[in-house]
Amino acid sequence: MMQYQRQVSIRKIFSPIKINKLEIKNRILMPAMHMNYTGSKGEINDKFTAFYEERAKGGCGLIIIGGANFTKTSGCMPNMVNMMMEENIPNIEHFADVMHKAGATCAIQLLHAGRYGYWGQPYAPSPVKSGIKTGATDLPQELTIEQIQEIIEDYAQAALIMKNAGIDACEICGNTGYLPAQFISKFTNRRTDKYGGKEITDRMTFNIELLQRMREVVGPDYPIIYRMPADDLLPDSTTYKDYAIIAPYLVEAGADMLHCAGGFHESRVPQLTMGVPHGFSAVLAGYIKKAVSVPVALSHRIHDVETMEHILIAGLVDMIGMGRPLICDPDLPNKLEAGQLDEIRWCVACNNCFDCVFQAQPVACFQNVRAGKELKYNITPSKSPKKVIVIGGGPGGMEAARVLKLRGHEVILFEKENYLGGELFMAGRPPGREELMRAVNYLINQMVKLKVDVRMNTEATVETILDENPDAVVMATGSSPIIPPIPGIDGKNVVRAEDVLLDKVDVGDEIVVIGGGATGTETALYLARLNTLPAESAMYLVQHEVIPFEDAFEKWRYGKKITVLDMLPKFGSNIGQTTRWTILQDLAYRGVKLIPNATVEEITESEVKYSVGDERKSIPCDTVVVAVGVKPNNALYEELKDKIKDVRLIGDAKSPRKGIEALEEGFKAALRIE
């Protein structure tokens, strides 16, 4: 029987649009992101161009690169796209030519970091210290009038360079708290000259002069895009209502499109992580859209087709920015237009890419191993197809099976459990982490589509493997939980984190979690929300006056009483830098108590006894959850490695790490089996 698949509207997404006189074939743009792919001096190279060429061939309408370094006070890192180096101009010309031949239009974003300067002495409208850690030195120096005018001229001349090099448009980076936004904000602009003032219109002078001068230099027909926050998301700064007032002035001064994106970097409002609702800022961008007649674009957390089409049809914006989704799946637009929704490898907002940027490393994608390595890795048919057995249906095992099958090998996958996904399946259980299941579901769909022989509920043994007479084996057997030697650890009230996440056990109302790493903190979040009131139900009860709003809010926010103990001083130390703070913030908001530097001494039926230094304490509880880490599950590998010539150990079975390592090792193992 043919399976029914609901049709999703893409009418608006794939309609053309004009920015000034530049026609773009669809409403999808790839916003500027610092990828760390250029040369050490910011020169555009083959690696950089190949990455974007694949996204252009994948159907993206407009590709914006950057931020680009264009002036000596910008504070940009040396390996950001360099507009000041004359030797880079032929590279820029070549890049534009490649994008056009691949079917996309392109733009370069000009970035002045202001007080967020990453390199050297930062310069800003006022000497207000950066709210985030950067590589820059000291307090920002206040820009002089002469320096401001020099920066404006450098912006304009850089735009002229890109126009002459064949780049289709220029973008000014005025979002996430960079220099243009710093001039507008009363929090960061405390000047009393013509570039400051109490009124928001007074603090717009820099941006108005910048756009006017750029328009004067590049002419009337060259598209200028102004990227701006929809809201600074910062106390005592510029709000969405303020930006709706500002927007018409920006357009009058020369902006052909307004591109709404994130608030200030130091905002404590999560904007990029997977717990953030899709399209959360679309309603804010809608205020700006109503205020102007030029196109308005929106980026950040638009990671599904329904959200894309909805906010376009609703008239909230005119274009959709998709950065991380196009890192994850460069063919996303083409697949979407062809109706191949189950073929799209959707970004799950794990933020590994952003963690790479903060570590000054080339961006790597959790799901797409080829991102940034397009010239290095290609999935090609095997010259001598083999029979390969994969043990373990986690992300590494399924990725290995997928690539092996694409290369023409015969593949059998053994999975001892009744579900696929391994640790990733459990990681997707806590509230706000459910999006990880999209990565699992993609791989499961690939197993079905490619007709991989998947044998569930089947624990592989040396005998079963040898009976299949394979040419090679990929061991992706994962890890096993560590059970610490604590008195009382075998009590009836003690359970493992994985059993909690898989709903295999019941828990009480007062719970102690032992272990404050990723598994412990995320399990605590899962438990804290286990008996709370869902937001939609809460609003329904309030709407019909069943319970007052205050009670509904309390029931939505607070549930079980949770305490997390850890021997280390820092919780979530194995969680990515750009995600960790949001999880800790959410735990605090839900009333979860975190106790660091704690050594558990004993577990009884009614309490956990622990010590912090020389002080002994106890916590009453009815359930204890153990989440102290894992160890490699590699016993089968040790038994098998001398019995079959080609046995490859990957993922946690090799060494417990993150999902990205498991996926990458599965991908590479599949490429290396010839």
HELIX and SHEET records of a PDB file:
HELIX    1   1 ASP A   46  LYS A   57  1                                  12    
HELIX    2   2 GLU A   86  ASN A   88  5                                   3    
HELIX    3   3 ILE A   89  LYS A  101  1                                  13    
HELIX    4   4 GLY A  114  TYR A  116  5                                   3    
HELIX    5   5 ILE A  145  ASN A  164  1                                  20    
HELIX    6   6 LEU A  179  ILE A  184  1                                   6    
HELIX    7   7 ASP A  202  MET A  204  5                                   3    
HELIX    8   8 THR A  205  VAL A  218  1                                  14    
HELIX    9   9 TYR A  240  ALA A  253  1                                  14    
HELIX   10  10 ALA A  282  ALA A  291  1                                  10    
HELIX   11  11 VAL A  305  ILE A  313  1                                   9    
HELIX   12  12 ARG A  324  CYS A  328  1                                   5    
HELIX   13  13 LEU A  332  GLU A  337  1                                   6    
HELIX   14  14 LEU A  341  GLU A  343  5                                   3    
HELIX   15  15 ASN A  352  PHE A  358  1                                   7    
HELIX   16  16 PRO A  395  LEU A  406  1                                  12    
HELIX   17  17 GLY A  422  ALA A  427  1                                   6    
HELIX   18  18 LEU A  436  LYS A  449  1                                  14    
HELIX   19  19 VAL A  462  GLU A  468  1                                   7    
HELIX   20  20 ALA A  497  LEU A  501  1                                   5    
HELIX   21  21 ALA A  518  ALA A  528  1                                  11    
HELIX   22  22 ALA A  535  GLN A  543  1                                   9    
HELIX   23  23 PHE A  549  ARG A  557  1                                   9    
HELIX   24  24 GLN A  577  TYR A  589  1                                  13    
HELIX   25  25 ALA A  635  LEU A  640  1                                   6    
HELIX   26  26 GLY A  651  ALA A  653  5                                   3    
HELIX   27  27 GLY A  659  ARG A  672  1                                  14    
SHEET    1   A 2 ILE A  17  ILE A  19  0                                        
SHEET    2   A 2 LEU A  22  ILE A  24 -1                                        
SHEET    1   B 9 VAL A  81  ASN A  82  0                                        
SHEET    2   B 9 LEU A  62  ASN A  69  1                                        
SHEET    3   B 9 ILE A  28  MET A  30  1                                        
SHEET    4   B 9 MET A 319  GLY A 321  1                                        
SHEET    5   B 9 VAL A 296  LEU A 298  1                                        
SHEET    6   B 9 MET A 257  ALA A 261  1                                        
SHEET    7   B 9 ILE A 224  PRO A 229  1                                        
SHEET    8   B 9 ALA A 169  CYS A 173  1                                        
SHEET    9   B 9 THR A 105  LEU A 110  1                                        
SHEET    1   C 2 TYR A 123  ALA A 124  0                                        
SHEET    2   C 2 GLN A 141  GLU A 142  1                                        
SHEET    1   D 5 ASP A 453  ARG A 455  0                                        
SHEET    2   D 5 GLU A 410  PHE A 414  1                                        
SHEET    3   D 5 LYS A 387  ILE A 391  1                                        
SHEET    4   D 5 ALA A 472  MET A 475  1                                        
SHEET    5   D 5 ASP A 646  LEU A 649  1                                        
SHEET    1   E 2 SER A 479  PRO A 481  0                                        
SHEET    2   E 2 VAL A 630  PRO A 632 -1                                        
SHEET    1   F 5 VAL A 494  ARG A 496  0                                        
SHEET    2   F 5 THR A 623  VAL A 626  1                                        
SHEET    3   F 5 GLU A 510  ILE A 514  1                                        
SHEET    4   F 5 LYS A 561  LEU A 565  1                                        
SHEET    5   F 5 LYS A 593  ILE A 595  1                                        
SHEET    1   G 3 THR A 599  ILE A 603  0                                        
SHEET    2   G 3 GLU A 607  VAL A 612 -1                                        
SHEET    3   G 3 GLU A 615  PRO A 620 -1                                        
END                                                                             
